[in-house]
Each structure stands twice: as structure tokens, then as C-alpha cells.
């Protein structure tokens, strides 16, 4: 049975909790050097796909 006491992210009191922002900031600082040096393969594939699609939709003659 679904746990109805679980707070969903769309509740503003959950997403504005300063403790969660502190945790997120700490995790970002911890993993930032690793991700910058060696981004996950999925990210590089996603970036290549976005770049390919942008080139395809670019108007002809645009510099």
C-alpha cells in the first residue's frame, strides 16, 4: 500500500527546506571535481545528441 505520509516534491515546504539545500550544495561541492574531469558517458552522449539536433535545425547561412 502506498505510504500517504510521504511528502511529494511539489509541496513548497519540502522544496524550500534550507537543510535540503545545504545537503544538495554539499553533494555538488563533493562531486563537482569528479564530474568536471570525467563526466558520465550518458552526459557526453546527451550533449552530442543536443549539438547534432541544434546543427540540424540551424537556419541555412547562419554563422
Secondary structure, 3 states (H helix, E strand, C coil): CCCCCCCCCCCHHHHCCHHHHHHHHHHHHHHHHHHHHCCCHHHHHHHHHHHHHHHHHCCCCCC
